[in-house]
Amino acid sequence: MTSIGGAASSGMVDWNLAVATATRLVRPGPDVSRDEARAVVAELRRHARSAEEHVRGFTNLGTPETHDTPLLVVDRPGWVRANVAGFRELLKPLLDKMQERRGTSPGNVVMGAVGGKVTGVELGMLLSFLASRVLGQYETFAPATRDLPAGANGGGRLLLVAPNIVHVERELDVEPHDFRLWVTLHEETHRTQFTAVPWLRDHLEGEIQAFLAETDVDPTTVLERVREAAQSLVGGRPEGEEGDEGRSLVEIVQTPAQREILGRLTAVMSLLEGHADYVMDGVGPEVVPSVAEIREKFQQRRAKGASRLDMALRKLLGLDAKLRQYRDGERFVRAVVDEVGMEGFNRAWTSPNTLPTKAEIGKPADWITRVHRKPEA
């Protein structure tokens, strides 16, 4: 197994153990022959090339020259390795700060090694759950390596998870070729967003680092807040404390400053996901004959989840908020495009100041007024 981060595995998180745990626990993919697997990979690559042209033409974003990031068709362990590399890069400043606070006495080093392995196992368990559900992803934070190439301008890479795409198309009983193109239209929109808007990656990373910088690094404080969050989730919140109903563990374990940052991140993610859904449905009718059937079945699948356990984990991890991002963001994009056209909507990509706020995602007219207001005579 390729080492993730080398010596970093002995720090706050054992990254290699996270990969090993997820790879061991992740469910096997659908039963396909070697020839079928090769055909799926080849078709996804063809669809990605055609989807790039469709998305660029529909959105008026980017050029062939800016669209330089690679496409990687991966299996579930490949998706895990890419995301562990991205997590390691994003979390490094926070983990370094926690490591420094812990100190280097022999007892702390031993406890740190044990804690790093525990965290590695826990992260691996989470990734094993997610690895069988993600159809595609634009991974933007992991540094370029031989296994994870990146664009010449420091961009990320587009991941399409072939076994998951095959699994879902069979589960929904839809036309495989149409479904594969439909999925690539969504994911190619994300690649276009990041390659056509060069400041977007750095802006997102800055917001995430600001969020992490506000994290309590004292282990006792963190444990207390996690315990409070768990009590809230199981209905054991102390009497008189209100306001945490319906919130995920991710949302509850935060400082006030983090909640403010999370509001901005939620708005950006709603925009990105809603834009991708809008583009996917806008292009779809012209190039995906069965798009109406696919969309209806896929929406039903999104809404109900796979099982009670799946729904509980979605709630705990905040993944139900992800579903709201698709819905609310798509409504925002549709309302803005209907009012001011695609070029008017594309003003959102001008700078961080023109991104919609969380409140404006729910009230597109307010964003239009702010960004498109005419100067007074």
C-alpha positions in Angstrom: 0.0 0.0 0.0 1.3 3.5 -0.9 2.2 5.5 2.2 0.1 8.7 2.7 2.3 11.3 4.2 5.1 9.1 5.4 6.2 10.0 8.9 3.0 12.0 9.4 1.3 8.7 10.2 2.9 8.8 13.7 1.2 12.2 14.5 -2.3 13.2 15.5 -3.9 11.0 12.8 -2.5 7.8 11.4 -3.3 8.4 7.8 -2.1 5.1 6.5 -4.3 3.3 9.0 -7.2 5.4 7.8 -6.7 4.2 4.3 -6.2 0.6 5.4 -9.3 0.6 7.5 -11.5 2.2 4.9 -10.2 -0.2 2.2 -10.8 -3.2 4.4 -14.3 -2.1 5.4 -15.7 -0.7 2.2 -18.3 -2.9 0.6 -17.3 -4.6 -2.7 -18.6 -3.0 -5.9 -21.1 -4.5 -8.3 -20.3 -7.8 -10.1 -18.7 -6.9 -13.4 -16.3 -8.7 -15.7 -12.9 -7.3 -16.5 -14.1 -6.5 -20.1 -17.2 -4.7 -18.7 -15.1 -2.7 -16.3 -12.8 -1.5 -19.1 -15.8 -0.6 -21.2 -17.3 1.5 -18.4 -14.0 3.3 -17.8 -13.6 4.1 -21.5 -17.2 5.3 -21.8 -16.9 7.6 -18.8 -13.8 9.1 -20.3 -15.6 9.7 -23.6 -18.6 11.2 -21.8 -16.3 13.5 -19.8 -14.8 15.0 -23.0 -18.2 15.6 -24.5 -19.7 16.9 -21.3 -16.9 19.5 -21.0 -18.0 21.0 -24.3 -21.7 20.9 -23.4 -21.1 22.5 -20.0 -18.8 25.2 -21.3 -21.3 26.1 -24.1 -24.3 26.2 -21.7 -22.6 28.2 -18.9 -20.3 30.5 -21.0 -17.6 29.7 -18.5 -14.0 28.9 -19.2 -12.0 27.9 -22.3 -10.3 24.8 -23.5 -7.0 26.3 -22.3 -8.2 26.9 -18.7 -9.7 23.4 -18.6 -6.4 21.6 -17.8 -7.1 19.4 -14.8 -7.0 15.6 -15.2 -9.9 13.1 -15.1 -9.4 10.0 -12.9 -11.8 7.1 -13.2 -11.3 5.4 -9.8 -12.6 2.5 -7.7 -13.7 2.9 -4.1 -10.2 2.5 -2.6 -8.9 5.0 -5.1 -11.5 7.5 -4.0 -10.5 6.9 -0.4 -6.8 7.5 -1.1 -7.5 10.8 -2.9 -9.7 12.1 -0.1 -7.2 11.1 2.6 -4.5 13.0 0.7 -6.9 16.0 0.6 -7.8 15.8 4.3 -4.2 15.6 5.3 -3.4 18.8 3.4 -6.3 20.7 4.7 -6.0 19.6 8.3 -2.2 20.0 8.6 -2.2 23.4 10.2 -4.7 22.4 12.8 -3.0 19.1 13.6 0.4 20.8 13.9 -1.1 23.3 16.4 -2.6 20.4 18.4 0.7 18.5 18.3 2.6 21.6 19.5 0.2 22.1 22.4 0.4 18.5 23.5 4.2 18.7 23.9 7.0 16.1 23.4 7.3 14.4 26.7 7.6 10.6 26.5 4.1 10.1 28.0 2.5 12.5 25.6 4.3 10.9 22.6 3.0 7.5 23.6 -0.6 8.8 24.1 -0.4 10.7 20.9 0.6 7.6 18.9 -2.3 5.6 20.4 -4.7 8.5 19.8 -3.5 8.9 16.2 -4.3 5.2 15.5 -7.7 5.6 17.1 -8.4 8.6 15.0 -7.1 6.8 11.9 -9.5 3.9 12.5 -12.5 6.3 13.0 -11.7 8.3 9.9 -11.3 5.1 7.9 -14.7 3.9 9.1 -16.3 7.2 8.0 -14.6 7.0 4.6 -15.7 3.4 4.1 -19.3 4.6 4.6 -18.9 7.4 2.1 -16.8 5.6 -0.5 -19.7 3.4 -1.7 -22.1 6.4 -2.1 -20.1 9.1 -4.0 -20.6 9.0 -7.8 -18.0 11.7 -8.6 -16.1 14.6 -7.0 -13.8 17.5 -8.0 -11.0 17.0 -5.5 -9.1 20.2 -5.2 -6.9 20.2 -2.1 -4.5 17.2 -2.3 -1.0 18.1 -3.7 -0.1 16.7 -7.0 1.6 13.3 -7.0 2.2 10.5 -9.5 -1.0 8.8 -8.4 -2.9 12.1 -8.1 -1.9 14.4 -11.0 -3.2 18.0 -11.1 -3.5 20.8 -13.6 -0.5 22.9 -14.7 -1.9 25.8 -12.8 -2.2 24.0 -9.5 -5.8 22.8 -9.8 -7.3 19.6 -8.6 -8.6 16.6 -10.4 -12.0 15.2 -11.4 -12.8 11.8 -9.8 -15.5 9.5 -11.3 -16.2 6.5 -9.1 -17.0 3.8 -11.7 -18.4 1.0 -9.4 -20.7 3.4 -7.7 -22.1 4.8 -11.0 -22.7 1.2 -12.2 -24.3 0.3 -8.9 -26.8 3.2 -8.9 -27.7 2.8 -12.6 -28.6 -0.8 -11.9 -30.5 0.1 -8.7 -32.5 2.7 -10.5 -33.0 0.5 -13.6 -32.2 3.3 -16.0 -30.4 3.3 -19.4 -26.7 3.0 -18.5 -25.3 5.2 -21.2 -27.7 8.0 -20.5 -27.0 7.8 -16.8 -23.3 7.9 -17.2 -23.4 11.0 -19.3 -25.9 12.6 -16.9 -23.6 12.1 -14.0 -20.6 13.4 -15.9 -22.5 16.6 -16.8 -22.9 17.3 -13.1 -19.3 16.6 -12.2 -17.9 18.4 -15.3 -19.7 21.5 -14.1 -17.7 21.4 -10.9 -14.5 21.1 -12.8 -15.5 24.0 -15.0 -16.4 26.1 -11.9 -12.9 25.7 -10.5 -10.9 26.0 -13.7 -12.8 29.0 -15.0 -12.8 30.8 -11.6 -9.2 30.8 -10.6 -9.7 32.4 -7.1 -12.4 29.9 -6.0 -10.1 27.2 -4.7 -8.0 29.6 -2.6 -11.1 31.3 -1.3 -12.6 28.0 -0.2 -9.4 26.9 1.4 -9.1 30.2 3.2 -12.6 29.8 4.7 -11.9 26.3 5.7 -8.6 27.2 7.4 -10.4 30.1 9.2 -13.0 27.6 10.4 -10.3 25.2 11.7 -8.3 28.0 13.3 -11.3 28.6 15.6 -11.4 25.0 16.7 -10.8 24.3 20.4 -7.5 22.5 20.5 -7.7 21.6 24.2 -8.7 17.9 24.3 -10.7 18.3 27.5 -12.8 21.2 25.9 -13.3 19.2 22.7 -14.5 16.1 24.7 -16.9 18.2 26.7 -18.4 19.8 23.6 -18.7 16.4 21.8 -20.4 15.0 24.9 -22.9 18.0 24.9 -23.5 17.4 21.2 -24.2 13.7 21.8 -26.6 14.5 24.6 -28.5 16.8 22.3 -28.7 14.2 19.6 -30.2 11.6 21.9 -32.5 13.9 23.6 -30.5 14.2 26.8 -29.8 18.0 26.6 -29.8 19.6 30.1 -33.1 21.3 31.0 -33.4 24.8 29.8 -31.0 24.6 26.9 -32.8 25.1 23.6 -32.0 25.6 20.0 -30.1 22.5 18.9 -33.0 20.5 17.6 -32.4 19.2 14.1 -28.7 20.1 14.0 -26.0 17.7 13.2 -22.9 16.9 15.3 -20.8 18.8 12.8 -23.0 21.9 13.4 -23.2 21.7 17.2 -19.5 21.3 17.9 -18.6 24.9 16.9 -17.7 28.3 18.3 -19.9 31.3 17.4 -17.2 32.4 14.9 -17.2 29.0 13.3 -21.0 29.2 12.8 -20.5 32.5 11.0 -17.9 31.0 8.7 -20.0 27.9 8.2 -22.8 30.2 7.0 -20.6 31.5 4.2 -19.3 28.0 3.3 -22.9 26.7 3.2 -23.8 29.5 0.8 -20.8 28.7 -1.5 -21.5 25.0 -1.5 -25.2 25.6 -2.2 -24.2 27.7 -5.2 -21.8 25.1 -6.5 -24.1 22.2 -6.1 -27.2 24.0 -7.3 -25.4 25.3 -10.3 -24.2 21.8 -11.2 -27.8 20.5 -10.9 -29.2 23.4 -13.0 -26.6 22.8 -15.7 -27.1 19.0 -15.7 -30.9 19.5 -16.2 -30.4 22.3 -18.7 -28.1 20.4 -20.9 -29.7 17.0 -20.3 -32.8 17.1 -22.5 -30.7 17.8 -25.6 -28.1 15.0 -25.1 -29.7 12.5 -22.6 -32.9 11.0 -24.1 -34.1 9.5 -20.8 -33.2 12.5 -18.6 -36.7 12.9 -17.2 -36.9 9.3 -15.9 -33.4 9.5 -14.5 -34.0 12.7 -12.7 -37.3 11.5 -11.1 -35.8 8.2 -9.9 -32.6 9.8 -8.7 -34.4 12.5 -6.7 -36.5 9.7 -5.0 -33.3 7.9 -4.1 -31.7 11.0 -2.7 -34.7 11.8 -0.6 -35.3 8.5 1.1 -31.8 7.2 1.6 -30.9 3.5 1.6 -31.9 2.5 5.1 -32.7 3.8 8.6 -29.0 3.4 9.4 -28.1 5.4 6.3 -30.5 8.2 7.3 -29.2 8.2 10.9 -25.6 8.6 9.7 -26.7 11.3 7.3 -28.1 13.2 10.1 -25.2 12.7 12.4 -22.6 13.7 9.8 -24.7 16.6 8.4 -25.2 15.0 5.0 -28.9 15.9 5.1 -27.7 19.5 4.8 -26.0 18.5 1.6 -29.3 17.5 0.2 -30.7 20.9 1.1 -27.8 22.5 -0.7 -28.7 20.8 -4.0 -32.3 21.9 -3.7 -31.9 25.5 -2.4 -28.9 26.2 -4.7 -30.7 25.0 -7.8 -33.7 27.2 -6.9 -31.4 30.2 -6.5 -29.6 29.6 -9.8 -32.9 29.1 -11.7 -34.5 32.2 -10.2 -31.4 34.4 -11.1 -31.0 33.1 -14.6 -34.8 33.6 -15.3 -34.4 37.2 -14.1 -31.1 38.4 -15.5 -29.9 35.6 -17.8 -26.8 33.4 -17.7 -24.4 36.3 -18.1 -26.1 38.1 -15.3 -25.9 35.0 -13.1 -22.2 34.6 -13.9 -21.5 37.8 -12.1 -21.5 35.6 -9.0 -18.0 34.4 -10.1 -16.5 37.9 -10.3 -15.0 37.9 -6.7 -15.8 36.6 -3.2 -17.8 39.8 -2.7 -20.3 38.8 -5.4 -20.9 35.3 -4.1 -24.4 35.0 -2.6 -24.8 35.0 1.2 -26.6 32.2 3.0 -29.7 34.5 3.3 -29.5 35.4 -0.4 -29.6 31.8 -1.4 -33.1 31.7 0.0 -33.9 35.2 -1.4 -32.4 35.4 -4.9 -34.0 38.8 -5.5 -31.9 40.3 -2.7 -28.7 39.1 -4.5 -29.9 40.5 -7.8 -30.6 43.8 -6.1 -27.1 43.9 -4.5 -25.0 42.7 -7.4 -27.0 44.2 -10.3 -28.2 47.5 -8.7 -27.9 50.4 -11.0 -25.8 53.4 -9.8 -27.9 56.4 -8.8 -28.0 59.2 -11.3 
